[in-house]
């Protein structure tokens, strides 16, 4: 296997490119086109599923059974739920995120006519000059938020005349900033930073021209934030799948904004024993900075794939994201480490092949495994 050099300039370019495209769940057509065109430019064949997800393929010596790497293109966002008498829009969240992080966010509302109208999400009591201390005591709740639009709107009839409707998508500005120290601050790093890392890994694999042992599907899902994700994007010949998502640096967690975090368990349960240890071994052999963690309030594309009835081994590898689903931060080092691991994984022998040396013998396990069967 050949260790890659990741093009970090390309990674940054792809990250800023996907961040610039609004893609809350249900509003992903434009980002699917962007990523599809980039995969085609890299010479990677792809198809778009009926629902709009991308299934690309890096060819290996063996076509089936094969493996998949999955990342999601959709982000959190909001949707208009009512046209209010004061000329503003009531909203509810797309995906799970706190109203605290929505307060004050700049956004764009997309109408059926194709208009993109700028606005701001504000609490109902936004001015201390009017409401005094109530601006601090009003509960943080989506019921207490509204969108103030940057067009002259004063009542319900104005909203109707301008073409606003219930169901209009409200897309939150990412506001990306990359510091000289390598820190990346932005909304929607989950999972657009993962998308950029996977594209950088795909570019490295194409440049290495390495022979892969089995076909490796690159899957870009469009509904992970609402739970369905990879439920319908897999070919039936996929035997193992690696999901890419964000790790959660915080007190009580072992994740970090540097290196790659390998998830041992999430809220659904433990990941595949052999596949997680294989990835850890690759990190150790190729000096890829890494750590392990367990996520208690978190699920990924792996869960939706298994819940849909796919008989596959799954695991999850992550870039560290501080303040996930808020104004997030990661580090370029984490994305580079993740991309390096993806390149080595794609070149490695699959776990599902019994002659790969990845299966441990029964006597290597603790005594209770023998007693139980």
LOFI-585736 format. One record per residue (C-alpha): residue in three letters; x, y, z. Coordinates in steps of 0.2 Angstrom, whole numbers, padded with zeros to 4 digits, always signed. Layout:
<rs>
ALAXYZ;...
</rs>
This chain:
<rs>
UNK+0000+0000+0000;UNK+0006+0017-0004;UNK+0005+0032+0008;UNK-0003+0047+0001;UNK+0001+0066+0001;UNK-0015+0075+0003;UNK-0018+0091-0007;UNK-0023+0102+0007;UNK-0025+0117-0005;UNK-0038+0107-0014;UNK-0046+0101+0002;UNK-0048+0119+0007;UNK-0055+0124-0010;UNK-0068+0110-0010;UNK-0073+0114+0008;UNK-0076+0132+0004;UNK-0085+0127-0012;UNK-0098+0115-0003;UNK-0100+0128+0011;UNK-0105+0141-0001;UNK-0120+0130-0007;UNK-0135+0130+0004;UNK-0141+0112+0007;UNK-0153+0109+0021;UNK-0161+0092+0020;UNK-0174+0092+0006;UNK-0165+0106-0003;UNK-0149+0097-0010;UNK-0150+0097-0029;UNK-0137+0111-0031;UNK-0124+0103-0020;UNK-0127+0086-0028;UNK-0123+0094-0045;UNK-0108+0102-0038;UNK-0101+0086-0031;UNK-0106+0076-0046;UNK-0097+0087-0058;UNK-0081+0087-0047;UNK-0081+0068-0046;UNK-0083+0068-0065;UNK-0069+0080-0067;UNK-0058+0068-0057;UNK-0063+0054-0069;UNK-0073+0044-0056;UNK-0089+0036-0063;UNK-0105+0040-0054;UNK-0124+0038-0054;UNK-0138+0048-0045;UNK-0151+0038-0036;UNK-0170+0041-0038;UNK-0170+0051-0022;UNK-0155+0061-0028;UNK-0140+0054-0018;UNK-0123+0050-0027;UNK-0116+0033-0029;UNK-0098+0034-0036;UNK-0086+0020-0039;UNK-0067+0017-0038;UNK-0064+0001-0047;UNK-0054-0013-0039;UNK-0048-0031-0043;UNK-0064-0038-0037;UNK-0081-0031-0041;UNK-0092-0040-0028;UNK-0093-0041-0013;UNK-0086-0024-0011;UNK-0085-0009+0001;UNK-0092+0009+0003;UNK-0087+0025+0011;UNK-0102+0036+0015;UNK-0103+0055+0019;UNK-0119+0066+0019;UNK-0122+0082+0009;UNK-0137+0088+0019;UNK-0136+0100+0033;UNK-0147+0107+0047;UNK-0158+0122+0042;UNK-0176+0128+0044;UNK-0192+0129+0035;UNK-0206+0142+0035;UNK-0221+0137+0045;UNK-0233+0152+0045;UNK-0235+0169+0037;UNK-0237+0181+0052;UNK-0248+0197+0053;UNK-0232+0207+0056;UNK-0224+0203+0039;UNK-0212+0190+0046;UNK-0211+0171+0045;UNK-0212+0158+0059;UNK-0200+0144+0057;UNK-0196+0126+0063;UNK-0179+0117+0062;UNK-0174+0105+0049;UNK-0163+0092+0059;UNK-0160+0094+0077;UNK-0152+0110+0083;UNK-0154+0122+0097;UNK-0164+0138+0094;UNK-0150+0147+0104;UNK-0139+0145+0088;UNK-0152+0151+0077;UNK-0154+0168+0086;UNK-0146+0181+0076;UNK-0141+0170+0061;UNK-0141+0178+0044;UNK-0151+0167+0031;UNK-0158+0166+0014;UNK-0176+0161+0011;UNK-0180+0153-0006;UNK-0197+0155-0013;UNK-0207+0144-0026;UNK-0203+0158-0039;UNK-0184+0155-0037;UNK-0181+0171-0027;UNK-0168+0171-0014;UNK-0172+0184-0001;UNK-0160+0188+0013;UNK-0165+0189+0031;UNK-0161+0187+0049;UNK-0168+0175+0062;UNK-0173+0184+0078;UNK-0181+0181+0094;UNK-0198+0188+0096;UNK-0191+0200+0109;UNK-0176+0206+0101;UNK-0173+0224+0107;UNK-0168+0228+0125;UNK-0173+0246+0121;UNK-0191+0239+0120;UNK-0192+0224+0131;UNK-0178+0228+0144;UNK-0173+0212+0154;UNK-0186+0201+0144;UNK-0173+0199+0130;UNK-0163+0189+0143;UNK-0177+0179+0151;UNK-0187+0174+0135;UNK-0184+0155+0133;UNK-0173+0149+0119;UNK-0187+0140+0109;UNK-0191+0139+0090;UNK-0208+0145+0095;UNK-0200+0161+0100;UNK-0191+0164+0084;UNK-0196+0173+0067;UNK-0187+0178+0051;UNK-0186+0196+0048;UNK-0184+0198+0029;UNK-0174+0212+0020;UNK-0189+0218+0009;UNK-0203+0230+0014;UNK-0215+0218+0022;UNK-0227+0224+0035;UNK-0242+0212+0036;UNK-0248+0195+0030;UNK-0254+0202+0013;UNK-0237+0209+0009;UNK-0229+0191+0012;UNK-0242+0184+0000;UNK-0239+0197-0013;UNK-0220+0194-0012;UNK-0223+0175-0015;UNK-0218+0168+0002;UNK-0226+0152+0007;UNK-0227+0139+0021;UNK-0213+0127+0016;UNK-0201+0139+0010;UNK-0183+0134+0014;UNK-0173+0144+0026;UNK-0154+0142+0023;UNK-0142+0147+0037;UNK-0126+0157+0032;UNK-0111+0146+0035;UNK-0099+0161+0038;UNK-0083+0152+0035;UNK-0066+0158+0042;UNK-0050+0149+0040;UNK-0036+0155+0052;UNK-0017+0155+0048;UNK-0016+0142+0063;UNK-0027+0130+0053;UNK-0043+0132+0063;UNK-0059+0132+0052;UNK-0074+0141+0060;UNK-0090+0139+0051;UNK-0108+0132+0052;UNK-0112+0116+0042;UNK-0094+0108+0044;UNK-0105+0093+0049;UNK-0104+0086+0036;UNK-0097+0097+0023;UNK-0079+0095+0030;UNK-0081+0077+0028;UNK-0086+0079+0010;UNK-0071+0089+0007;UNK-0060+0076+0015;UNK-0067+0062+0005;UNK-0065+0072-0011;UNK-0047+0075-0006;UNK-0045+0056-0003;UNK-0052+0052-0020;UNK-0041+0064-0029;UNK-0026+0056-0020;UNK-0031+0039-0025;UNK-0033+0044-0043;UNK-0015+0052-0042;UNK-0008+0037-0034;UNK-0016+0026-0047;UNK-0015+0012-0034;UNK-0024-0005-0038;UNK-0038-0007-0025;UNK-0042-0025-0019;UNK-0061-0022-0021;UNK-0073-0009-0028;UNK-0075+0005-0017;UNK-0091+0015-0018;UNK-0091+0033-0013;UNK-0108+0037-0007;UNK-0115+0055-0004;UNK-0132+0054+0005;UNK-0144+0068+0006;UNK-0155+0065+0022;UNK-0144+0060+0036;UNK-0149+0075+0047;UNK-0167+0068+0048;UNK-0162+0050+0051;UNK-0164+0041+0034;UNK-0147+0044+0026;UNK-0139+0028+0019;UNK-0155+0018+0021;UNK-0157+0017+0002;UNK-0141+0021-0007;UNK-0131+0004-0005;UNK-0129-0009-0018;UNK-0133-0026-0011;UNK-0115-0032-0014;UNK-0108-0020-0001;UNK-0101-0030+0013;UNK-0093-0016+0024;UNK-0096+0002+0025;UNK-0086+0017+0033;UNK-0096+0032+0038;UNK-0088+0049+0039;UNK-0095+0062+0051;UNK-0090+0074+0065;UNK-0083+0069+0082;UNK-0088+0079+0098;UNK-0073+0087+0108;UNK-0081+0092+0125;UNK-0079+0088+0143;UNK-0081+0069+0146;UNK-0077+0065+0128;UNK-0060+0059+0120;UNK-0063+0067+0103;UNK-0051+0081+0097;UNK-0050+0094+0084;UNK-0034+0086+0078;UNK-0031+0069+0071;UNK-0045+0057+0066;UNK-0057+0050+0079;UNK-0063+0032+0077;UNK-0080+0029+0085;UNK-0081+0013+0095;UNK-0100+0016+0099;UNK-0114+0028+0096;UNK-0132+0029+0103;UNK-0137+0014+0092;UNK-0123+0003+0098;UNK-0105-0003+0096;UNK-0098-0003+0079;UNK-0091-0018+0070;UNK-0076-0026+0081;UNK-0065-0031+0066;UNK-0068-0015+0056;UNK-0064-0003+0070;UNK-0048-0012+0075;UNK-0043-0013+0057;UNK-0044+0006+0055;UNK-0035+0008+0072;UNK-0021-0003+0065;UNK-0020+0007+0049;UNK-0018+0023+0060;UNK-0004+0014+0070;UNK+0005+0007+0055;UNK+0005+0024+0045;UNK+0007+0036+0059;UNK-0010+0044+0057;UNK-0014+0054+0073;UNK-0030+0046+0080;UNK-0040+0044+0096;UNK-0055+0033+0100;UNK-0072+0039+0107;UNK-0090+0034+0112;UNK-0105+0046+0107;UNK-0120+0044+0118;UNK-0132+0056+0109;UNK-0127+0053+0091;UNK-0131+0042+0076;UNK-0124+0042+0058;UNK-0127+0035+0041;UNK-0121+0018+0048;UNK-0137+0017+0059;UNK-0149+0020+0044;UNK-0140+0008+0033;UNK-0141-0006+0046;UNK-0159-0002+0051;UNK-0164-0003+0033;UNK-0159-0021+0033;UNK-0142-0021+0025;UNK-0131-0035+0032;UNK-0115-0026+0032;UNK-0101-0022+0044;UNK-0101-0003+0049;UNK-0090+0009+0057;UNK-0088+0028+0059;UNK-0073+0039+0058;UNK-0073+0057+0062;UNK-0065+0074+0061;UNK-0066+0084+0077;UNK-0080+0098+0078;UNK-0082+0109+0093;UNK-0099+0115+0096;UNK-0107+0103+0084;UNK-0124+0110+0075;UNK-0119+0127+0081;UNK-0105+0139+0075;UNK-0093+0124+0073;UNK-0074+0123+0073;UNK-0062+0110+0067;UNK-0044+0110+0062;UNK-0036+0106+0045;UNK-0025+0093+0053;UNK-0040+0083+0057;UNK-0047+0084+0039;UNK-0030+0079+0032;UNK-0028+0064+0045;UNK-0046+0058+0040;UNK-0041+0059+0021;UNK-0025+0050+0024;UNK-0034+0036+0033;UNK-0048+0035+0019;UNK-0034+0032+0006;UNK-0026+0018+0016;UNK-0042+0010+0020;UNK-0047+0010+0001;UNK-0030+0001-0003;UNK-0032-0012+0011;UNK-0038-0029+0010;UNK-0057-0030+0016;UNK-0062-0037+0033;UNK-0075-0049+0025;UNK-0061-0059+0016;UNK-0057-0073+0028;UNK-0039-0074+0021;UNK-0035-0056+0025;UNK-0028-0060+0042;UNK-0041-0048+0050;UNK-0052-0062+0058;UNK-0045-0067+0075;UNK-0045-0085+0081;UNK-0058-0090+0094;UNK-0044-0094+0106;UNK-0038-0076+0105;UNK-0055-0070+0113;UNK-0059-0070+0132;UNK-0065-0086+0139;UNK-0083-0081+0140;UNK-0084-0080+0121;UNK-0079-0099+0120;UNK-0092-0103+0134;UNK-0106-0094+0124;UNK-0103-0103+0108;
</rs>
